[in-house]
Amino acid sequence: MNCGDSILWDVVSDCDSFRIYYGPEFISNALDEWAYIRGIKLHFIRPGKPVENAYIESFNGRFRDECLNQNWFMSIEYARQVIEEWRIDYNQERPHSSLGDLTPNEFFRLEEEKALVYSIY
């Protein structure tokens, strides 16, 4: 992986493992090498068992229904623009009932603040 590597690494630098879908897009030498170099273990869910990764399955369905199926992408640049706009809305503008009606960004900030308070004691 090259173009998104630094962005992805910023997000997962504290992780030591990933649970991922056992699909062809995730079974690659590039992903395996990327994880190996960083000491990240890849844990694949069992084929035909999407409930083992229910949160991402829910997210994938929402992303497909609200973004991918609603747009006709005529170029990679346009796809990137539309997906980025959807991502910003999903993470910064839209409250999630599973997070106590907070946006993911608000929830993350509160969790960081809690961790900071607990680390002081």
C-alpha positions, -999 to +999 in steps of 0.1 A: +000+000+000+013+034-008-010+063-014-032+059+016-006+043+038+003+073+059-033+083+064-043+047+074-013+044+097-022+076+116-056+060+124-043+026+134-009+033+150-022+022+184-037-010+171-020-044+173-046-064+154-075-060+129-106-081+126-115-081+089-138-097+065-125-128+047-131-114+012-109-112-018-102-075-013-086-083+020-066-114+010-036-098-006+001-099-003+001-061+000-021-060+030-003-090+046+031-072+041+017-039+054+004-055+086+036-076+090+059-046+088+039-028+115+035-059+137-003-060+132-020-093+133-049-099+109-078-118+123-103-129+096-139-135+104-151-169+093-166-170+058-204-167+059-203-153+095-209-115+091-223-113+127-187-118+139-181-082+127-216-068+130-205-032+134-187-030+102-214-049+084-239-023+096-216+005+085-210-011+051-248-014+045-254+022+055-224+035+034-237+015+004-273+026+008-267+063+016-237+070-006-226+044-031-261+035-044-272+072-045-244+084-069-231+077-103-193+081-102-180+093-135-144+098-123-122+088-094-119+125-084-157+128-082-160+096-062-134+108-037-152+141-033-186+125-027-173+099-004-153+125+016-184+147+020-204+116+032-176+107+056-176+142+071-213+142+075-213+107+091-185+115+116-189+152+123-226+161+117-248+131+123-256+119+158-256+081+163-280+065+187-255+038+195-232+066+208-258+083+230-269+106+202-234+120+198-215+123+166-185+099+164-161+129+167-179+141+199-179+106+213-142+101+206-133+135+222-153+126+254-135+092+256-101+109+252-110+133+280-121+104+302-088+086+295-068+117+303-087+121+336-081+084+345-044+086+336-039+115+361-051+093+390 
